[in-house]
Amino acid sequence: MKQPLILLLLGCVFPFLAKGSTTPHTFSTLIGDSVSTSSSLTPKEPVVFHGYVRSDWLVPQNDAVIGTETTNQKLLSNTAAQFSLAYKQWEAGLRYEYQQHPLPGFEKDFAGHGLPYAYLRGRLGRFDVTLGSYYEQFGSGFILRTYEAPTLGIDSHLRGLRLAIDAGAGVQIKAIAGRQRHYWSTNPANIFGLDGEWTLPQLAFVPQSRIILGASWVGKHEKQDNITRIVSRSEEAHPLRQQLIQPLWVQAFDARLAFHQRHFNTLLEYAVKGQDPSFDNGYTYGLGSAWLLSTSYSRRGVSALLQAKRAENMSFRSQRSGSLSPSMLNHLPPFHPSTHLRTHHPLSLCHAECTWRMGFSRRIFLCTSQAKPSRWSLRHHT
């Protein structure tokens, strides 16, 4: 246990010992961030060092009255230290995590320590190549969104290859291949994806406008699980054992259209997923689908938002037998009126949303006005 803690302390001290000009450091008791420039290089081509340390500690106490979790450990901790080094068009980084005794509420599989995240990235003209660990999102995340939320125990990054191409004329292309992190290893399923966006030229009859067309594809190749079920029939003398046949390939598609014009924004997105019998849907073979419509208008003092969405059987995992938060490939975005309308009116914060991956339908309308000396707000959601 002492060796990992010593490595974390050395990581905290290293930025202060680095030679050359260093930007001011901001450190709290738990978080540090620093930037260092090597003095041996010319000012035009600096070596940039970034790093941070994040640590949550808990000193447990057994209390039978309130029913605390019983533990023999004197200290529980979730700690991570991430560092990166960038020079010219190259960047490399890694993250060390120490969770030998994780905080209460985290699954026991989180216990351990190691280097789950490491990458090498190169920006070569119109090409952006990443080898190793990376996060990615296609569109709104209906079929692919990997992200990190350490306080919730979520880190769904992919390990493999990512390629982004600026093809010119407003065309952006991304391709991915790899496997998804699962606690301290990766799931055996192979994940492939392709995404493209085209920003059309500005419309002559609509000044300051922008139209974006996008399409995505994600494919998962996973071996079959040995799952059987017992079926009893009145005409049969003995129960029958049936083997569940699962598809080796599960594919998902997404198409979207976005329009932006100064005060007005709208987004229409639709996604469909192939047959994917899993633990989440009770090993059924129905197709999955989701759509989203979001329209907003805002100017000084007045804003309006109209959103509607629907999803059915859209649980998409890199491990079909998984449950809870690990192994999720996609994300169904919730409504955040305060973000879309850039307002902090109390009515926009009074409703928290929980999305159910197996199926839900939601509509929301919000209109606010702030003008002296009056202020009014209208909100409707179902």
BAFI-500911 format. One record per residue (C-alpha): residue number from 0; residue in three letters; x, z, y. Coordinates in Angstrom, 1 decimal. Layout:
BEGIN
{NUM, ALA, {X, Z, Y}}
...
END
This chain:
BEGIN
{0, MET, {0.0, 0.0, 0.0}}
{1, LYS, {2.9, 0.7, 2.3}}
{2, GLN, {4.4, -2.8, 2.2}}
{3, PRO, {1.3, -4.7, 3.5}}
{4, LEU, {1.0, -2.2, 6.4}}
{5, ILE, {4.7, -2.6, 7.3}}
{6, LEU, {4.1, -6.4, 7.4}}
{7, LEU, {1.2, -6.0, 9.8}}
{8, LEU, {3.2, -3.7, 12.1}}
{9, LEU, {6.1, -6.3, 12.2}}
{10, GLY, {3.5, -9.0, 13.1}}
{11, CYS, {2.4, -6.9, 16.0}}
{12, VAL, {5.9, -6.2, 17.3}}
{13, PHE, {7.3, -9.8, 16.8}}
{14, PRO, {5.7, -11.3, 19.9}}
{15, PHE, {7.3, -8.7, 22.1}}
{16, LEU, {10.7, -9.4, 20.6}}
{17, ALA, {10.5, -13.2, 20.8}}
{18, LYS, {13.0, -14.7, 23.3}}
{19, GLY, {11.9, -16.9, 26.2}}
{20, SER, {9.1, -16.7, 28.7}}
{21, THR, {6.1, -14.9, 27.5}}
{22, THR, {2.6, -14.8, 29.0}}
{23, PRO, {1.1, -11.4, 29.7}}
{24, HIS, {0.0, -9.5, 26.6}}
{25, THR, {-3.4, -8.0, 26.1}}
{26, PHE, {-3.5, -5.4, 23.4}}
{27, SER, {-6.2, -2.8, 22.5}}
{28, THR, {-6.0, -0.3, 19.7}}
{29, LEU, {-7.3, -2.9, 17.2}}
{30, ILE, {-6.8, -6.4, 18.6}}
{31, GLY, {-3.7, -8.1, 19.9}}
{32, ASP, {-3.1, -11.6, 21.3}}
{33, SER, {0.1, -13.1, 22.5}}
{34, VAL, {1.7, -16.4, 23.5}}
{35, SER, {5.5, -17.0, 23.3}}
{36, THR, {7.6, -19.9, 24.4}}
{37, SER, {11.1, -20.6, 23.1}}
{38, SER, {13.7, -20.7, 25.9}}
{39, SER, {16.0, -23.1, 23.9}}
{40, LEU, {13.6, -26.0, 24.3}}
{41, THR, {12.8, -28.0, 27.4}}
{42, PRO, {9.7, -26.9, 29.4}}
{43, LYS, {8.0, -30.1, 28.5}}
{44, GLU, {8.0, -29.4, 24.7}}
{45, PRO, {7.5, -25.6, 24.2}}
{46, VAL, {7.1, -23.8, 21.0}}
{47, VAL, {3.8, -21.9, 21.3}}
{48, PHE, {3.2, -18.8, 19.2}}
{49, HIS, {-0.3, -17.3, 18.9}}
{50, GLY, {-1.3, -14.2, 17.0}}
{51, TYR, {-3.9, -11.5, 16.6}}
{52, VAL, {-4.5, -8.4, 14.5}}
{53, ARG, {-8.0, -7.2, 13.7}}
{54, SER, {-8.6, -3.9, 12.0}}
{55, ASP, {-11.7, -1.8, 11.3}}
{56, TRP, {-11.1, 1.7, 10.0}}
{57, LEU, {-13.4, 4.4, 8.6}}
{58, VAL, {-12.6, 7.9, 7.5}}
{59, PRO, {-15.3, 8.7, 4.9}}
{60, GLN, {-17.0, 12.0, 4.4}}
{61, ASN, {-19.2, 12.9, 1.5}}
{62, ASP, {-22.6, 14.1, 2.7}}
{63, ALA, {-25.3, 14.6, 0.0}}
{64, VAL, {-28.0, 15.2, 2.7}}
{65, ILE, {-27.9, 11.7, 4.2}}
{66, GLY, {-26.8, 10.1, 0.9}}
{67, THR, {-23.4, 8.7, 1.9}}
{68, GLU, {-21.5, 6.6, -0.6}}
{69, THR, {-19.1, 8.8, -2.7}}
{70, THR, {-15.5, 7.8, -2.5}}
{71, ASN, {-12.1, 9.4, -3.3}}
{72, GLN, {-10.3, 7.4, -0.6}}
{73, LYS, {-9.2, 9.1, 2.6}}
{74, LEU, {-9.2, 5.9, 4.6}}
{75, LEU, {-11.3, 2.6, 4.3}}
{76, SER, {-10.1, -0.4, 6.2}}
{77, ASN, {-10.7, -4.1, 6.7}}
{78, THR, {-7.6, -5.6, 8.3}}
{79, ALA, {-6.5, -9.1, 9.0}}
{80, ALA, {-3.5, -10.6, 10.9}}
{81, GLN, {-3.4, -14.3, 11.8}}
{82, PHE, {-0.5, -16.2, 13.4}}
{83, SER, {0.1, -19.8, 14.3}}
{84, LEU, {3.1, -21.8, 15.6}}
{85, ALA, {2.6, -25.1, 17.5}}
{86, TYR, {5.3, -27.6, 18.5}}
{87, LYS, {4.4, -31.0, 20.0}}
{88, GLN, {1.7, -32.5, 17.8}}
{89, TRP, {2.3, -30.1, 14.9}}
{90, GLU, {0.7, -26.8, 14.2}}
{91, ALA, {1.0, -24.3, 11.3}}
{92, GLY, {-0.7, -21.0, 10.7}}
{93, LEU, {-1.7, -18.4, 8.2}}
{94, ARG, {-3.8, -15.3, 7.9}}
{95, TYR, {-3.0, -12.1, 5.9}}
{96, GLU, {-5.9, -9.9, 4.9}}
{97, TYR, {-5.7, -6.3, 3.6}}
{98, GLN, {-8.9, -5.0, 2.1}}
{99, GLN, {-7.7, -2.9, -0.7}}
{100, HIS, {-10.3, -0.3, 0.1}}
{101, PRO, {-13.1, -2.2, 2.0}}
{102, LEU, {-15.6, -0.6, 4.3}}
{103, PRO, {-19.0, 0.4, 2.9}}
{104, GLY, {-21.5, -2.4, 2.6}}
{105, PHE, {-18.9, -4.9, 1.4}}
{106, GLU, {-19.0, -6.1, -2.1}}
{107, LYS, {-16.4, -4.8, -4.6}}
{108, ASP, {-15.0, -8.3, -5.0}}
{109, PHE, {-13.6, -8.1, -1.5}}
{110, ALA, {-11.1, -5.5, -2.6}}
{111, GLY, {-7.5, -6.8, -2.5}}
{112, HIS, {-4.9, -8.3, -0.2}}
{113, GLY, {-3.1, -11.6, 0.2}}
{114, LEU, {-2.9, -14.8, 2.2}}
{115, PRO, {-6.2, -16.6, 1.7}}
{116, TYR, {-5.9, -18.8, 4.8}}
{117, ALA, {-2.9, -21.2, 5.5}}
{118, TYR, {-2.8, -24.6, 7.0}}
{119, LEU, {-0.6, -27.4, 8.5}}
{120, ARG, {-2.1, -29.7, 11.1}}
{121, GLY, {-0.8, -32.8, 12.7}}
{122, ARG, {-2.3, -34.7, 15.7}}
{123, LEU, {-0.9, -38.2, 15.3}}
{124, GLY, {-2.3, -40.5, 17.9}}
{125, ARG, {-5.9, -41.3, 16.9}}
{126, PHE, {-5.6, -39.3, 13.7}}
{127, ASP, {-6.0, -35.6, 13.2}}
{128, VAL, {-4.9, -34.4, 9.8}}
{129, THR, {-5.2, -30.9, 8.3}}
{130, LEU, {-3.7, -29.9, 5.0}}
{131, GLY, {-4.7, -26.5, 3.6}}
{132, SER, {-7.5, -24.2, 5.0}}
{133, TYR, {-9.9, -25.5, 7.6}}
{134, TYR, {-13.4, -24.9, 9.0}}
{135, GLU, {-15.9, -27.8, 9.5}}
{136, GLN, {-19.4, -28.5, 10.6}}
{137, PHE, {-21.5, -31.7, 10.3}}
{138, GLY, {-24.3, -32.0, 12.9}}
{139, SER, {-26.3, -28.8, 13.2}}
{140, GLY, {-25.0, -27.6, 9.8}}
{141, PHE, {-27.9, -28.6, 7.6}}
{142, ILE, {-25.6, -29.9, 4.9}}
{143, LEU, {-22.2, -28.5, 5.9}}
{144, ARG, {-21.0, -25.6, 8.0}}
{145, THR, {-18.1, -23.4, 7.1}}
{146, TYR, {-17.3, -20.5, 9.3}}
{147, GLU, {-15.9, -17.0, 9.5}}
{148, ALA, {-17.9, -13.8, 10.4}}
{149, PRO, {-15.5, -10.9, 9.3}}
{150, THR, {-17.9, -8.1, 10.2}}
{151, LEU, {-20.5, -9.6, 7.8}}
{152, GLY, {-18.0, -10.4, 5.1}}
{153, ILE, {-18.3, -14.2, 5.5}}
{154, ASP, {-15.4, -16.6, 5.2}}
{155, SER, {-16.5, -19.9, 3.8}}
{156, HIS, {-13.6, -22.1, 4.7}}
{157, LEU, {-12.5, -25.1, 2.6}}
{158, ARG, {-9.0, -25.6, 1.1}}
{159, GLY, {-7.9, -29.2, 0.8}}
{160, LEU, {-7.6, -32.1, 3.2}}
{161, ARG, {-9.4, -32.9, 6.5}}
{162, LEU, {-9.0, -36.2, 8.4}}
{163, ALA, {-10.5, -36.9, 11.8}}
{164, ILE, {-10.2, -40.4, 13.4}}
{165, ASP, {-11.0, -41.5, 16.9}}
{166, ALA, {-11.9, -45.1, 16.2}}
{167, GLY, {-12.5, -45.9, 19.9}}
{168, ALA, {-15.6, -47.2, 21.6}}
{169, GLY, {-17.1, -43.8, 21.3}}
{170, VAL, {-16.9, -43.7, 17.5}}
{171, GLN, {-15.7, -40.5, 15.8}}
{172, ILE, {-15.2, -40.3, 12.0}}
{173, LYS, {-14.4, -37.2, 9.8}}
{174, ALA, {-13.6, -37.0, 6.1}}
{175, ILE, {-13.0, -33.9, 4.0}}
{176, ALA, {-12.1, -33.0, 0.4}}
{177, GLY, {-11.4, -29.6, -1.1}}
{178, ARG, {-12.6, -26.4, -2.7}}
{179, GLN, {-14.4, -23.5, -1.0}}
{180, ARG, {-13.0, -20.0, -0.8}}
{181, HIS, {-14.7, -17.4, -3.1}}
{182, TYR, {-13.3, -13.9, -2.3}}
{183, TRP, {-9.6, -14.2, -3.2}}
{184, SER, {-9.7, -17.5, -5.0}}
{185, THR, {-11.7, -20.8, -4.8}}
{186, ASN, {-14.7, -22.1, -6.6}}
{187, PRO, {-14.0, -24.8, -9.2}}
{188, ALA, {-16.4, -27.2, -7.7}}
{189, ASN, {-14.9, -30.1, -5.7}}
{190, ILE, {-16.5, -30.8, -2.3}}
{191, PHE, {-16.3, -34.2, -0.5}}
{192, GLY, {-17.8, -35.2, 2.9}}
{193, LEU, {-18.0, -37.9, 5.4}}
{194, ASP, {-19.3, -37.7, 9.0}}
{195, GLY, {-19.6, -40.3, 11.8}}
{196, GLU, {-20.8, -40.1, 15.4}}
{197, TRP, {-21.3, -42.9, 17.9}}
{198, THR, {-21.7, -42.2, 21.6}}
{199, LEU, {-23.5, -45.2, 23.0}}
{200, PRO, {-22.6, -46.7, 26.4}}
{201, GLN, {-24.5, -45.2, 29.3}}
{202, LEU, {-27.9, -46.7, 29.9}}
{203, ALA, {-28.0, -48.7, 33.2}}
{204, PHE, {-31.6, -47.7, 34.0}}
{205, VAL, {-31.0, -44.0, 33.2}}
{206, PRO, {-28.1, -42.7, 35.3}}
{207, GLN, {-25.9, -39.9, 33.9}}
{208, SER, {-27.3, -40.3, 30.4}}
{209, ARG, {-25.7, -40.1, 27.0}}
{210, ILE, {-27.1, -41.1, 23.5}}
{211, ILE, {-25.3, -40.0, 20.4}}
{212, LEU, {-26.1, -41.3, 16.9}}
{213, GLY, {-24.8, -39.4, 13.9}}
{214, ALA, {-24.9, -39.5, 10.1}}
{215, SER, {-23.3, -37.4, 7.4}}
{216, TRP, {-22.8, -37.2, 3.6}}
{217, VAL, {-21.7, -34.3, 1.5}}
{218, GLY, {-21.1, -34.4, -2.3}}
{219, LYS, {-20.5, -31.6, -4.7}}
{220, HIS, {-19.0, -32.1, -8.2}}
{221, GLU, {-19.5, -29.1, -10.4}}
{222, LYS, {-19.5, -28.7, -14.2}}
{223, GLN, {-22.5, -27.5, -16.0}}
{224, ASP, {-23.2, -23.9, -16.6}}
{225, ASN, {-24.1, -22.7, -20.1}}
{226, ILE, {-27.7, -21.6, -19.3}}
{227, THR, {-30.4, -21.5, -21.9}}
{228, ARG, {-34.0, -20.3, -22.0}}
{229, ILE, {-36.4, -19.3, -24.8}}
{230, VAL, {-39.7, -21.1, -25.0}}
{231, SER, {-42.5, -19.9, -27.2}}
{232, ARG, {-45.3, -22.3, -28.3}}
{233, SER, {-48.4, -21.5, -30.2}}
{234, GLU, {-47.9, -24.5, -32.5}}
{235, GLU, {-44.3, -23.5, -33.4}}
{236, ALA, {-43.5, -20.8, -35.9}}
{237, HIS, {-40.4, -19.7, -34.1}}
{238, PRO, {-39.4, -19.7, -30.4}}
{239, LEU, {-37.3, -22.6, -29.2}}
{240, ARG, {-34.0, -22.4, -27.3}}
{241, GLN, {-33.6, -25.0, -24.6}}
{242, GLN, {-30.3, -25.9, -22.9}}
{243, LEU, {-30.6, -26.4, -19.1}}
{244, ILE, {-29.2, -29.8, -18.1}}
{245, GLN, {-27.6, -29.7, -14.6}}
{246, PRO, {-26.4, -32.7, -12.6}}
{247, LEU, {-22.7, -33.0, -12.2}}
{248, TRP, {-23.1, -34.5, -8.7}}
{249, VAL, {-25.3, -33.1, -6.0}}
{250, GLN, {-25.5, -35.1, -2.8}}
{251, ALA, {-26.9, -34.4, 0.6}}
{252, PHE, {-27.5, -36.7, 3.6}}
{253, ASP, {-28.1, -36.0, 7.3}}
{254, ALA, {-29.1, -38.2, 10.2}}
{255, ARG, {-29.5, -37.2, 13.9}}
{256, LEU, {-30.2, -38.6, 17.3}}
{257, ALA, {-29.3, -36.8, 20.6}}
{258, PHE, {-30.1, -37.7, 24.1}}
{259, HIS, {-28.6, -36.0, 27.2}}
{260, GLN, {-29.5, -36.7, 30.8}}
{261, ARG, {-28.5, -34.2, 33.4}}
{262, HIS, {-31.5, -31.8, 33.3}}
{263, PHE, {-33.0, -33.0, 30.1}}
{264, ASN, {-31.7, -32.7, 26.5}}
{265, THR, {-33.3, -33.5, 23.1}}
{266, LEU, {-32.1, -33.5, 19.5}}
{267, LEU, {-33.8, -34.9, 16.4}}
{268, GLU, {-32.2, -34.2, 13.0}}
{269, TYR, {-33.3, -34.8, 9.4}}
{270, ALA, {-31.5, -33.8, 6.2}}
{271, VAL, {-32.2, -34.3, 2.5}}
{272, LYS, {-30.6, -32.8, -0.6}}
{273, GLY, {-30.7, -34.1, -4.2}}
{274, GLN, {-31.7, -32.2, -7.3}}
{275, ASP, {-29.7, -28.9, -7.4}}
{276, PRO, {-31.0, -26.4, -9.9}}
{277, SER, {-29.5, -23.0, -8.9}}
{278, PHE, {-30.0, -19.3, -9.0}}
{279, ASP, {-31.5, -19.4, -5.5}}
{280, ASN, {-34.4, -21.8, -6.4}}
{281, GLY, {-35.0, -20.5, -9.9}}
{282, TYR, {-33.2, -23.5, -11.5}}
{283, THR, {-35.9, -26.0, -10.5}}
{284, TYR, {-35.3, -29.7, -9.9}}
{285, GLY, {-37.1, -30.3, -6.6}}
{286, LEU, {-35.5, -32.1, -3.7}}
{287, GLY, {-34.5, -30.3, -0.6}}
{288, SER, {-35.3, -31.3, 3.0}}
{289, ALA, {-35.0, -30.0, 6.5}}
{290, TRP, {-35.8, -31.4, 10.0}}
{291, LEU, {-35.2, -30.1, 13.5}}
{292, LEU, {-36.6, -31.1, 16.9}}
{293, SER, {-35.2, -29.5, 20.0}}
{294, THR, {-36.1, -30.5, 23.6}}
{295, SER, {-35.1, -28.6, 26.8}}
{296, TYR, {-35.4, -29.1, 30.5}}
{297, SER, {-33.5, -27.0, 33.0}}
{298, ARG, {-32.7, -27.0, 36.7}}
{299, ARG, {-32.1, -24.4, 39.3}}
{300, GLY, {-34.9, -21.8, 39.0}}
{301, VAL, {-36.9, -23.5, 36.2}}
{302, SER, {-36.3, -24.1, 32.5}}
{303, ALA, {-38.4, -25.1, 29.5}}
{304, LEU, {-37.7, -25.2, 25.8}}
{305, LEU, {-39.7, -26.7, 22.9}}
{306, GLN, {-38.4, -26.4, 19.4}}
{307, ALA, {-39.7, -27.0, 15.9}}
{308, LYS, {-38.1, -27.0, 12.5}}
{309, ARG, {-39.0, -26.9, 8.8}}
{310, ALA, {-36.9, -26.5, 5.7}}
{311, GLU, {-37.6, -26.5, 2.0}}
{312, ASN, {-35.3, -25.8, -0.9}}
{313, MET, {-32.1, -26.2, 1.3}}
{314, SER, {-29.9, -23.6, -0.3}}
{315, PHE, {-26.6, -25.5, -0.9}}
{316, ARG, {-23.7, -23.6, -2.6}}
{317, SER, {-20.4, -24.6, -4.1}}
{318, GLN, {-21.3, -22.3, -7.0}}
{319, ARG, {-24.9, -22.8, -8.2}}
{320, SER, {-25.0, -19.4, -9.9}}
{321, GLY, {-23.9, -17.6, -6.7}}
{322, SER, {-26.0, -15.3, -4.6}}
{323, LEU, {-25.9, -13.4, -1.3}}
{324, SER, {-23.5, -14.7, 1.3}}
{325, PRO, {-20.5, -16.2, -0.6}}
{326, SER, {-20.2, -19.8, -1.6}}
{327, MET, {-22.6, -21.1, 1.1}}
{328, LEU, {-21.9, -24.7, 2.1}}
{329, ASN, {-24.6, -25.1, 4.8}}
{330, HIS, {-26.3, -23.1, 7.5}}
{331, LEU, {-29.8, -23.3, 8.8}}
{332, PRO, {-29.5, -22.7, 12.5}}
{333, PRO, {-31.8, -20.1, 14.1}}
{334, PHE, {-33.5, -20.5, 17.5}}
{335, HIS, {-31.6, -18.9, 20.4}}
{336, PRO, {-33.7, -19.4, 23.5}}
{337, SER, {-31.3, -17.5, 25.7}}
{338, THR, {-28.5, -19.8, 24.7}}
{339, HIS, {-30.4, -23.1, 25.2}}
{340, LEU, {-31.9, -22.1, 28.6}}
{341, ARG, {-29.0, -20.2, 30.0}}
{342, THR, {-31.1, -17.2, 30.8}}
{343, HIS, {-31.2, -13.5, 29.9}}
{344, HIS, {-34.8, -12.9, 30.5}}
{345, PRO, {-36.0, -10.0, 28.4}}
{346, LEU, {-38.7, -12.1, 26.7}}
{347, SER, {-36.1, -14.4, 25.4}}
{348, LEU, {-34.3, -11.5, 23.6}}
{349, CYS, {-37.3, -9.7, 22.1}}
{350, HIS, {-37.6, -11.7, 18.9}}
{351, ALA, {-35.0, -11.8, 16.2}}
{352, GLU, {-35.3, -14.6, 13.6}}
{353, CYS, {-34.5, -14.6, 9.9}}
{354, THR, {-34.4, -18.0, 8.1}}
{355, TRP, {-35.3, -18.3, 4.4}}
{356, ARG, {-33.4, -21.0, 2.7}}
{357, MET, {-36.1, -21.7, 0.1}}
{358, GLY, {-38.6, -22.8, 2.7}}
{359, PHE, {-39.9, -22.0, 6.2}}
{360, SER, {-41.6, -23.7, 9.2}}
{361, ARG, {-41.2, -22.6, 12.8}}
{362, ARG, {-42.3, -23.7, 16.3}}
{363, ILE, {-41.3, -22.2, 19.6}}
{364, PHE, {-42.2, -22.9, 23.3}}
{365, LEU, {-40.6, -21.1, 26.1}}
{366, CYS, {-40.9, -21.7, 29.9}}
{367, THR, {-39.3, -19.6, 32.6}}
{368, SER, {-39.1, -19.6, 36.3}}
{369, GLN, {-37.0, -17.5, 38.6}}
{370, ALA, {-37.7, -17.9, 42.3}}
{371, LYS, {-37.8, -15.4, 45.2}}
{372, PRO, {-39.9, -13.4, 45.5}}
{373, SER, {-41.8, -14.1, 42.3}}
{374, ARG, {-40.7, -14.5, 38.7}}
{375, TRP, {-42.8, -15.6, 35.7}}
{376, SER, {-42.2, -16.5, 32.0}}
{377, LEU, {-44.4, -18.1, 29.3}}
{378, ARG, {-43.4, -17.9, 25.7}}
{379, HIS, {-45.1, -19.0, 22.5}}
{380, HIS, {-43.8, -19.1, 18.9}}
{381, THR, {-45.2, -19.3, 15.4}}
END
